Amino acid sequence: MSLSSAEYRRLDAVAMAELVQSRRVTPQDLLDAALAEIERLNPRINAVVVPMAAQAREALATLDSAAPLAGVPFLLKDFLALYKGVPTSGGARFFAGDAAPIDSELVRRYRHAGLSIVGKANSSEFAIAASSEGRLFGATRNPWDLTRTPGGSSGGSAAAVAARLVPAAHATDGGGSIRIPASACGLFGLKPSRGRISMAPGGEGLGGCANEHVVTRSVRDSAALLDLTAGQLPGDPYTAPPPLRPYADEAIADPGPLTIAFSDTTPEGSTVAAECRAAMEDAARLLESLGHKVEPAAPKVDWAALDHAFFVVMAVQTQRVMQMRAARRSYGATDFEPVTWAMAEAGKGFGGIEYLAAIQTFHRIGRETAPFFQQHDLLLTPTLAQLPPKLGHLSTETEDLQAYLKRTFEFAPYTRLFNVTGQPAMSLPLHWTAAGLPVGVQIAGAYGSEALLLRLAFQLERARPWAERDPFPG
């Protein structure tokens, strides 16, 4: 049967797969519905920037109908996710049209799971910015307020899922790029542990800080996709401890009583918006009502050392990516956005000893932070310190790199610690402003504790459901 817009928009990925497996709908029905929603709403939010309808239709001809997520519409972020023959620009105008020679391992796993990849979603240039408004594809707009950013760098993915163009989309996270847009767009966003998902065949981004997973409307979708994509390849430099049972099973298990610390103190001592503080405090009360012990506490972190090390690694990687991808082509400052170029230029100034010192700082902070999570099961913070700002506030079209970084860290001070330590962390849309803007809270756990996070997330989702909220009802 064909699906109406209203029927399609109500379904998460697991529900769509169940309909296909029971033969109540076909993969073609789902594809038609997804393409209709993209045609109807994408002009308003500019989330899907590389259409892949032709590839999706071609893939249907060889689709394994028994695949776990057969026919479920899905988007790839225009960064890291290589789909053979399709351009992957990394948000950079200079690389527009550069077709991927192969599928990356994660995309291979997505396709093996049966996902119907219908397009690529907007990203900031080189995934640097906490907004998605670059030169190549223009600004993606937040579905809940079209004047605001959806966050970044996975802003296109988050906006598309929030607008219900697709039920789930690929996202990456090197400093918060899953959790930031999940908070801004009212979604569930889990950043897995370092090494949980293979980043083959590429290098490990940001010295091991970068991860890939998805943004979703439901916790169970995130768990199901983690089951289908987690696992190392021979030669991967990091190995997360294997789960004891499927994450889909963990997500519906009772988390039991937990000891949860909470803190909204920012490393810069900058102001936390009242709504962001209220979101954390409300979540703390909700957790207490569910039987958990909640107490104020936070790990002690050498933030000055962390931020310097993070800048060194980000700057060097930006320079390296620019050199590697632009091989045999001349380029200059006008070929990239000012922040990207300034970051790459800064990277030229750091030598091997400084880079190694930065990596050693990451490892030291990881070891210093770990004992806190032996005393507390989890840490609750706001995901962001500010509501999603108006488009332009986090634009990379500025020559003042330090002012740009200051604005970014004031907006998102809580996320990057867990990229540095490699710990899993998630954003949950438990709070909404009177004007209808979502406000996420972040919960982080010890390395390898995705199962515990998913158990708690599902408990919170049942206690405070969010999936029925729709930015474009009717």
N, C-alpha and C positions, 0 to 999 in steps of 0.2 A: 504494500500500500504506500501511497505517497504520504509524506509528512507535512502537516501545516507548519507555518512559522511558529505558532504557539507551542505545538507539540515538540518540535525540534528543540526549541529554546529551553524547555523544561528538563531535558535529558542530560545527565552527565555521561562520561565515556563508558563506564561500566554498564549503565542502563542501555546505551545504544548497542553495545556488544551483545547484551542479552537479547535484545529485539532481533538482531541479525541471526543469532544462534537458534532462536525459536522460529525463525523464518516469518516473523510478522512484518519485518521490513527487510529490504535488500541493501547491500552496500551502495548500489546506485541511488536508492532513495535518500540515503544519508548524504551522499556526495551532492545530489541535486539540491537538497535542503541547505547544505553548507554554502554552496556557490550562490544560492539565492540570497542568503543572509549577508554574504560578503558584498554582493552587488547592491543590496539595499542600504547597508549601514557603513560599509568601509569608506565611502566618500565623506562621511561625517567625522570619522576618527583617524583615517589614514594609518591603519595598523598593518594591513597586508600590502607589502610593497613589491613583491615579486610573485605574480600569479602563477600557479602551477596546475591549472585545471587540466591542461592537455596531459601532463605527466600523471595526474591522478586518474584520469579516464583510461590511460594506457595501462596503468598498474592494475586496474580492476580486471583486466582480461586474464591476468595470471594470479589473481588473489587466491590465497588458500582460505577458503571459507571456514575452515576449522581453526584458524589462527585466533588467539585469545581476544584481540581487539579488531577483528576483521571489519574493515570498512569505516572505522571511526575516524571522522575528519580531524586533522591535526595540522599544526603549523610548525615550521622550523624558524628559529631566530636567524637573521642574516649575519651570523657570526659563529665561527667554529663548525657549525653543522654543514658538512659537505654532502651534497647530493649530486651524483655524477651528471655532468652536462648542464647543470643549473648554476648561474652566477652566484658567487658568495663574495660580496664586496666588503664585508665587515663594516658596513655603513660609510665607506670611504668612496667619494666620487672618483678618485684616482684609480680605484680597482673595479669600477662599475663594468660589468660585462665579463669579468674573469670567471670562466666556467670551471667548476670543480672537475678534476680528472678522475676522481673516484668517490665512492661513498665513504664517509668517516665511519668508524666502528659503531658509534651510537646511532647514526642514521640507519646503518645496516640492521641494527637490533630493532629500531622502530618499524622498519619495513617488514622484518621477519614477524613482528607481533601483529601485522595486518593493518597498521594505521594507514589511513588514506591521506597522504601529504598534499594539501591543497594550495600551499604557498609558503612564502617566507615573510617574516614579520620584521618591522623596523627595529633598528638598533642605533645607538649613538656611534660615532666614528671610533673604530677600534674598541668599542664597548667601554670607553673611558668615562662617559658622563652619566650622572644620575638622572638624566632626562633623555628623551629620544626625539631630538629636533635638529638633525644634522642637515648639511647642505644637499646631500644626494637625494633624499626622499622627502625632506621637509618634516614638519612637526607632526608627531602622533598626539592625539588629543585624549584626555581622560574622559571615558564615557559618562562619568558621574557629573562632570563639569567641563564642558568643551573648551573653556579658557585656561584650564590647568594642565600641568604635566601628568602623564600616567606613571612617572618615574622612569628609571632606566638602570642599566642599559637595556634591559629586556622589556622596554615599555610597549613595543608593538605587540609582543606576545601577550602581555597582561591586558592591554586594552582590548585585544581581540577576544580573549576568553571572557573578560568582564562584559563585553557587548554580546556575548553568546554567538559569535561567528563560528567558533569551534569550542568543544568542551575542555580542551587542554592544549598546551603549546610548549614547545621546547624553550628553555631559558638557560642562561649561564649566570654565574655568580663569582666574581673575583674580589668584590668588596661590598657586596650587598645586592647585586643585580637581579637576583630572584626575589629577595625579601622586600626590597624597596618598592618595586612596582606592584608586588602582591599587596602591600599595605595601601598604596595609593589607589589601587583599583578594586579593593575589596575581595581579594582572593586568598586561597591557601598557597603558600610558597615554602617548600622545604629545600634548604641547601644541605645536601648529604655530606657525610664525612669525606675527608680527603681519601682518594683512592677507591671510593665506593663504586663509581662509574668510570670506566676506562675512557681516557681522552685520546686513544689511538686514532689515527697514526701520528697526530701532532705532538708537540712537546707539552709538558705540563705548564699551564699558564701561571704567570706571576709567581714563579718559584714554588708552586704547589698550592697557592692561595685559590686558584680558580677551580670551579666545579661546574658540572652541567646536570640539569634535571628538568623540571617542568613547573609551570604555574597551572593551577586547576581551581575549579569551583568547589570540588568535594575532596575530603581527606582520602576517601577510598580510591579515587582516581590516581592520586599521587602515589599511594601504596601499590596499586596494581602496576603502574608504570615503572616504579622502582624494582618490583619483582622481575619485570621483563627486560630491564636494561642494566641492572647491577651486575658486577662481576669483573674481575681483572682478566687481562690477557697476559700471556707469557711475555716477560720483559717489562711490564709496567713498573714504574719506580716506587709506587705506593700500593699497599694492600690493606684494605679495611677488613676487620674481623668479619667472617661470614655470619649471616643471621641464623638463628636456631630454627626458624620456621618462616614461611612466606610472610612478607610484610602485610599482605592482604589479611592474613589471619591475625597478625599482631594488632592491626588497626581496630579490630572489633573486640580485642581482649581488654579486661579490666586492668587499668594501670596500677591499682592498689593505692594505698595512702603514700604520698610522696612528701619530701621536704623540699620546698621551693623557695629560693631566695628571690628578692625583687629589689630593683634599683633603677632610678631614672637619672642618676648623676651622669653628666656628660663629661668626656675627657677634656674638652676645651672649657668646661665651666660655662658654656653658653646657655641661653634661655631655652627652656622646654615649653612648647605651646601648651596651654591649659588643657586642650582636648587630648593631646598625646599623654599628658600626665594622668588625666581622668581615665583614659583607656586602660593604662596599666593598673591604676588603683581599682577600677571596676573588675578587671580580670583577676586581681589578687583576691577580691571579695568572692568572686565566683569560684575560684579554686578552693578557698576555705569552705565554702558551702558544699563543695563536693567531697570534703573530708581530708583535704591536704593541709599540711602545716606550711604556713607562709610567713616568712620573716625577712626583714630588711638586711641585706648583705650583698657584697659584690667582691669579686676577685680584685686583688691589687695588681695593677698593670702599669708598667713603665711606658706611659703613652707617648712621651717625647721620643723615646727610642723606637717605639713601634711605628710612629708616623714617619719618622725619618727613614727607617728601613723600608716601609711601604712605598714611600716616594722614590727611593733609589731603585727598587725592583720594578715599579711601574714605569719609570722613565727609561730604564735600560731595555725593558721589554718593548716599549713603544718604538724605540730606535731600532731594535732588532727586527720587529715585525715589518717596519717600514723598509728596511734594507732587504729583508728576505723576500717580501712580496713584490718589491719594485725592482728585483734583479734584472739587469740588462736594460733598464729604462731610466732615463734621467728624470729627476723631480726636484722640486724646490718648495719654498714656504707657501706659495700660492696654490699648490696642489692639495693642501690639507687645511683643515680648520685650525685657527690660531692656537687653541689649547693643545691640540694633538701635536702640532709642530713644535711648540714650546716644550712639551713633555719630551719629545724625541731629542731636541737639542740639549735639554738637561741631561738626558741619558748618555750623550757623548762625553760628558764631563766626569762620569764615574768610572773608575778603573776596576780591575778584577778584585783587588783587595777590598774595596768598598762594597762591591756586590756580595762577596763572600761574607763580609761582616754583617750585611743586612740579612742574609739567609740565616746566619748564626743567631742573630737577634730574634728572628721568627721562632727558631727552635727553642731558644731560652725562654721566651714568653710562653710558648706552649707548655713547657715543663713547669713553669711557675704558676700557670693558671690551672693545671690539671688537679692539684690537691683540693682546690675549692670544690670541685665536682665529686670529690670523695666525701666531703662533708655535707653537700647539698646535692640532691638528685638533679635539679634543674635551676636555671636562672631566668627570671622574667624581667623584661625591660620593655619600654616602648620600642616599636620598630624604627620609627622616625621621631625626630625632635620637633618637627614642624609639619603642618598640613601641606599637601602637595601645592607648591607655589604656582603662580601664573607662568605660562609659557614665556620664555625669555630670561627668567631669573637664573636658570642654570645653563644658559646657552654657552656653547664653546666658542662663540664668535667674540672673543675678548683677547687682548694681548697680555692682560695681567693674570698670569698663571696663579700667582699666590692668592690673589683676591678670589679667583674662581675656586681654588681648592678650599679656601676658608668658607665660602658659601656652601660648597658641597658637604663638608664635614659638619657644618652647623645643621644642615638638613638631615644628614644621616650619620650620626656619630656612633651608633650602637652596633653596626653590622660587621665592620671590617675585622674586629678582634677575632671572630670565629673563622674568618678566612685564614688569618695568620696561624691560628692554633690547629686548624683542620677539623674543628668540632662541628657536628651538625647543629643547625639552628633553623627555626621556622617562624613564619609570620602568619598570624591568624586574624581574620576580620571580625573581631568581637565587639567593636564599638563604632558608632556612626554619629556624626554631628547632626544638629537640628536641621542644617541645610542639606543633609543627605550625603555627606562625604564620608567614605570609609576611613577608619583609623585602625591600623594594625597593632598588635602586640607581638613581640619577639620572645620566643622561649628557646633556650639553648641547653644542650646536654653534653655529657662526657663524650669523648671520641668513640664512635661506633654505636651510639645509643639511639639510632633512628627508630628502632622498635618501640622504645619507651616514648619517644616524642610522638609517634603515630598513635599509640594507645591513648595518650593524653589528648591529642588533637581531636580524635574521634569522640572522646568523652565530652570535650568542650563544644564540639559541633552539635552534638545531641542536646546539650544543655542550652546552647545559644545559637540556634540554626541561622544560617546566613544565605543559604543557596537560593531562596525564593526571591531575594531582592534582584530587581532587573532594572538597569538604567534606561532601557527602551521598551517598556511594556506596551503591549498592543501593537 
